[in-house]
Amino acid sequence: MILDLKDLTTSEKQYYLQHVVAPRPVCFASTIDKAGNVNLSPFSFFNLFSSHPPIVIFSPARRIRDNTTKHTLENVMEVPEVVINIVTYEMVHQVSLSSCEFPREVNEFAKAGFTEEPATLVKPPMVKESKVKLECKVIEIKPLGSEGGAGNLVICEVLRMHIDDGLLDENRKMDQRKLHHIARLGADWYCKVDETNLFHVQKPNTELGIGIDALPESIRNSKILSGNNLGQLANVKELPVIEPSFDDPHLKNIIQYYSVDPDEMEKELHLYAKKLLDEGKVLEAWQVLLCAA
């Protein structure tokens, strides 16, 4: 299927874009107007864009059905401050409830059952139940259009962070396994981040990786190793050599039983190397593959 977005309705554009540009972190924004009315609302058009200065951006879009703007946008225009409360799985249904289009004078803290906690640098309150809060000043609001569906980039500088001590490890560093983020997908779909779906990806070396094009042809054209596996192998700074001290009983068995058939032995070596790579054992996988070269 090929879609030309100029031929789609605004709702159709939103439907497809929100399904494929995902998962998206959720900004749970608390704001306040000049009269002191507090608003609390989630936005999945949100991300980090700079560390120095520390800038996050979220986008309250104009409503598609009637081209009206959201109370959050109106509030930050009056009082250019916001607290961005990070959403975790434990609070996702309450957060969803707060997205109802309550009248302006209705406080979503009360409707969604959250507790107001005074911020330290800005006027809007924080969500006490959120495990991470970002106090921000709004430095710019950039409209992206004037029709329904048009976003409004609220560019925020983070002034202060509040982090629950329970998210820290023994070195006072963030333990990613303890912060169960949620993220938005398309339609009514969400996803949850926890230990069951976390994995490490080794960053490229400061010394450049050799690249997939530098892999031996038999490895590069393997029908067993995946693109991810090749990426792991190609991240080494130089082509490895056989280490005489490498001792692996399973490798010895493969060589012993399949040496009479080189093609079958290469297949078994690649299968074993793939298993090692899927376990993150790159150097061991290289030693196995070198036996097939």
C-alpha positions as CSV (number, residue, x, y, z in Angstrom):
1,M,0.0,0.0,0.0
2,I,1.3,3.4,-0.9
3,L,-0.4,6.5,0.6
4,D,-0.1,10.1,-0.7
5,L,-0.9,12.1,2.4
6,K,-2.3,15.0,0.3
7,D,-5.1,12.6,-0.8
8,L,-6.1,11.6,2.8
9,T,-8.5,13.3,5.2
10,T,-7.0,14.8,8.4
11,S,-8.4,11.9,10.4
12,E,-6.8,9.4,8.0
13,K,-3.5,11.1,8.2
14,Q,-3.6,11.0,12.0
15,Y,-4.7,7.4,12.0
16,Y,-1.7,6.1,9.9
17,L,0.9,8.4,11.4
18,Q,0.0,7.6,15.0
19,H,0.3,3.8,14.2
20,V,3.7,4.0,12.6
21,V,5.4,6.8,14.5
22,A,5.4,5.0,17.8
23,P,5.8,4.3,20.6
24,R,5.5,7.9,21.7
25,P,6.3,9.0,25.3
26,V,3.5,10.8,27.1
27,C,3.7,14.3,28.5
28,F,1.3,14.7,31.4
29,A,1.1,18.5,31.5
30,S,-0.2,20.5,34.4
31,T,-0.8,24.1,33.6
32,I,-2.6,27.1,35.1
33,D,-4.4,30.2,33.7
34,K,-4.3,33.8,35.0
35,A,-7.4,33.2,37.1
36,G,-5.8,30.3,38.9
37,N,-7.7,27.5,37.1
38,V,-5.5,24.3,36.9
39,N,-5.6,22.0,34.0
40,L,-4.1,18.5,33.7
41,S,-3.9,16.7,30.3
42,P,-1.8,14.1,28.5
43,F,0.0,14.6,25.1
44,S,1.8,11.9,23.1
45,F,3.4,14.4,20.7
46,F,6.3,14.8,23.1
47,N,10.0,14.3,23.3
48,L,13.5,15.5,24.5
49,F,15.3,17.7,22.0
50,S,18.3,19.2,23.7
51,S,20.4,18.6,26.9
52,H,22.2,22.0,27.0
53,P,19.9,23.9,27.2
54,P,17.6,21.2,28.5
55,I,14.7,21.4,26.1
56,V,11.6,19.2,25.8
57,I,8.7,19.9,23.4
58,F,5.1,18.7,23.4
59,S,2.4,19.6,21.0
60,P,-1.3,20.3,21.8
61,A,-2.9,19.9,18.4
62,R,-6.0,21.8,17.3
63,R,-9.0,19.5,17.4
64,I,-9.8,17.9,14.1
65,R,-13.6,17.9,14.4
66,D,-14.1,21.7,15.2
67,N,-10.7,23.3,15.0
68,T,-10.8,24.4,18.7
69,T,-7.7,24.6,20.9
70,K,-7.1,22.8,24.1
71,H,-7.1,24.4,27.6
72,T,-3.4,23.5,28.0
73,L,-2.4,25.6,25.0
74,E,-4.5,28.5,26.2
75,N,-3.0,28.3,29.7
76,V,0.6,28.3,28.6
77,M,-0.1,31.3,26.5
78,E,-1.4,33.1,29.6
79,V,1.1,31.7,32.1
80,P,4.2,30.3,30.3
81,E,5.0,27.6,32.8
82,V,4.3,23.9,32.9
83,V,5.0,20.8,35.0
84,I,5.6,17.7,32.8
85,N,4.7,14.7,34.9
86,I,6.1,11.4,33.6
87,V,3.5,8.7,33.1
88,T,4.0,5.2,34.4
89,Y,1.9,2.1,34.0
90,E,0.6,2.4,37.6
91,M,-1.3,5.6,36.6
92,V,-2.2,5.1,32.9
93,H,-6.0,4.7,33.3
94,Q,-6.2,7.8,35.5
95,V,-4.2,9.7,32.9
96,S,-6.5,8.5,30.2
97,L,-9.5,9.7,32.2
98,S,-8.0,13.1,32.5
99,S,-8.0,13.5,28.7
100,C,-11.8,13.9,28.8
101,E,-12.9,17.3,27.5
102,F,-14.1,18.7,30.9
103,P,-15.2,22.4,31.0
104,R,-12.4,24.9,31.6
105,E,-13.3,25.4,35.3
106,V,-13.2,21.7,36.1
107,N,-9.9,20.5,37.7
108,E,-8.7,17.3,36.2
109,F,-6.7,16.5,39.3
110,A,-10.0,15.9,41.1
111,K,-11.7,14.2,38.2
112,A,-8.8,11.7,37.7
113,G,-8.1,11.2,41.3
114,F,-4.6,12.8,41.4
115,T,-3.1,14.8,44.2
116,E,-1.8,18.4,43.7
117,E,1.7,18.9,45.0
118,P,3.1,22.5,45.0
119,A,6.0,23.0,42.5
120,T,9.1,24.8,43.7
121,L,9.9,27.1,40.8
122,V,6.7,27.4,38.7
123,K,3.0,28.1,39.4
124,P,1.3,24.9,38.1
125,P,1.1,22.1,40.6
126,M,2.9,18.7,40.2
127,V,1.2,15.3,40.2
128,K,2.2,13.8,43.5
129,E,1.6,10.2,42.2
130,S,4.1,10.7,39.3
131,K,7.6,9.3,40.0
132,V,9.4,12.0,37.9
133,K,8.3,15.6,37.5
134,L,9.9,18.3,35.3
135,E,9.3,21.9,36.3
136,C,9.6,23.9,33.1
137,K,9.3,27.4,31.7
138,V,7.8,27.8,28.3
139,I,10.3,29.7,26.1
140,E,8.4,29.6,22.8
141,I,5.1,28.4,21.3
142,K,5.3,27.7,17.6
143,P,2.0,27.1,15.7
144,L,2.3,24.7,12.8
145,G,-1.0,25.7,11.1
146,S,-4.4,27.1,11.6
147,E,-6.6,24.2,10.7
148,G,-7.9,21.2,12.6
149,G,-5.1,18.8,13.4
150,A,-2.4,21.4,13.3
151,G,0.1,21.1,16.1
152,N,1.4,23.8,18.4
153,L,5.0,23.2,19.6
154,V,5.3,24.2,23.2
155,I,9.1,24.5,23.6
156,C,10.0,24.1,27.3
157,E,13.2,24.5,29.2
158,V,13.5,22.1,32.1
159,L,14.4,24.0,35.3
160,R,14.2,21.3,37.9
161,M,13.6,17.5,38.1
162,H,12.0,15.6,41.0
163,I,12.9,11.9,40.9
164,D,11.5,9.3,43.3
165,D,14.4,7.7,45.2
166,G,12.9,4.3,44.5
167,L,14.0,4.7,40.9
168,L,17.7,5.0,41.8
169,D,20.3,2.3,42.2
170,E,23.0,2.1,44.9
171,N,25.1,4.8,43.1
172,R,22.1,7.2,42.9
173,K,21.8,6.6,39.2
174,M,18.6,5.8,37.3
175,D,17.7,2.2,37.2
176,Q,15.8,1.8,33.9
177,R,14.2,-1.4,35.1
178,K,12.3,0.4,37.8
179,L,10.6,3.1,35.7
180,H,7.7,1.5,34.0
181,H,7.0,4.0,31.3
182,I,4.0,3.8,29.1
183,A,3.9,4.9,25.5
184,R,1.2,5.6,23.0
185,L,0.7,3.7,19.8
186,G,-2.2,4.0,17.3
187,A,-5.9,4.1,18.1
188,D,-6.4,2.8,21.7
189,W,-3.2,0.9,21.9
190,Y,-0.5,1.5,24.5
191,C,2.7,-0.3,25.5
192,K,4.4,-0.8,28.8
193,V,8.1,-0.7,29.5
194,D,9.4,-3.2,32.0
195,E,12.1,-5.8,32.4
196,T,10.3,-8.3,30.1
197,N,10.9,-6.1,27.1
198,L,14.1,-4.2,27.9
199,F,17.3,-5.1,26.0
200,H,20.8,-3.7,25.6
201,V,22.2,-2.6,22.3
202,Q,25.9,-2.0,22.3
203,K,26.8,1.5,21.1
204,P,29.2,1.9,18.2
205,N,32.8,2.0,19.4
206,T,34.6,5.3,19.6
207,E,37.0,3.6,17.2
208,L,34.9,3.0,14.1
209,G,33.3,-0.5,13.6
210,I,34.5,-2.4,10.6
211,G,31.0,-2.3,9.0
212,I,29.0,-5.0,7.4
213,D,30.7,-4.5,4.0
214,A,34.0,-5.6,5.6
215,L,32.6,-8.9,6.9
216,P,33.8,-12.1,5.2
217,E,31.6,-13.0,2.3
218,S,30.4,-16.2,3.9
219,I,29.2,-14.3,7.0
220,R,27.8,-11.3,5.1
221,N,25.7,-13.6,2.8
222,S,24.6,-16.0,5.5
223,K,21.1,-17.3,5.1
224,I,21.0,-17.9,8.9
225,L,22.4,-14.7,10.5
226,S,19.9,-11.8,10.6
227,G,20.6,-8.2,9.8
228,N,20.8,-7.5,13.6
229,N,23.3,-10.3,13.9
230,L,25.5,-8.8,11.2
231,G,25.3,-5.4,12.8
232,Q,26.6,-6.9,16.1
233,L,29.5,-8.6,14.3
234,A,30.4,-5.5,12.3
235,N,30.6,-3.3,15.4
236,V,34.1,-4.6,16.2
237,K,37.0,-2.2,15.5
238,E,39.0,-4.8,13.6
239,L,38.4,-8.2,12.2
240,P,39.0,-10.7,15.0
241,V,41.4,-13.7,14.6
242,I,41.2,-17.2,16.0
243,E,42.2,-17.3,19.7
244,P,44.0,-20.6,20.4
245,S,42.8,-20.4,24.0
246,F,39.1,-20.3,23.1
247,D,37.6,-23.6,24.4
248,D,34.0,-24.4,23.7
249,P,32.7,-28.0,23.9
250,H,29.8,-27.4,21.6
251,L,32.0,-25.9,19.0
252,K,34.3,-29.0,19.2
253,N,31.3,-31.3,18.7
254,I,30.2,-29.4,15.6
255,I,33.6,-29.7,14.1
256,Q,33.9,-33.3,15.0
257,Y,30.5,-34.4,13.6
258,Y,30.2,-32.2,10.6
259,S,33.7,-31.8,9.3
260,V,33.1,-34.4,6.5
261,D,30.5,-32.0,5.0
262,P,31.8,-28.4,4.9
263,D,28.4,-27.0,3.8
264,E,26.6,-28.7,6.7
265,M,29.3,-27.7,9.1
266,E,29.1,-24.0,8.1
267,K,25.3,-24.2,8.6
268,E,25.7,-25.6,12.1
269,L,28.4,-23.0,13.0
270,H,26.2,-20.2,11.8
271,L,23.2,-21.5,13.8
272,Y,25.4,-21.7,16.9
273,A,26.9,-18.3,16.3
274,K,23.4,-16.9,16.0
275,K,22.4,-18.3,19.3
276,L,25.5,-16.7,20.9
277,L,24.7,-13.4,19.2
278,D,21.1,-13.4,20.4
279,E,22.6,-13.9,23.9
280,G,24.9,-10.9,23.4
281,K,28.1,-13.0,23.2
282,V,29.7,-11.3,20.2
283,L,33.3,-12.2,20.8
284,E,32.4,-15.9,21.3
285,A,30.2,-15.8,18.1
286,W,33.2,-14.5,16.2
287,Q,35.4,-17.4,17.4
288,V,32.7,-19.8,16.2
289,L,32.4,-18.1,12.8
290,L,36.1,-18.0,12.2
291,C,36.1,-21.7,12.3
292,A,33.9,-21.7,9.2
293,A,35.9,-19.2,7.3
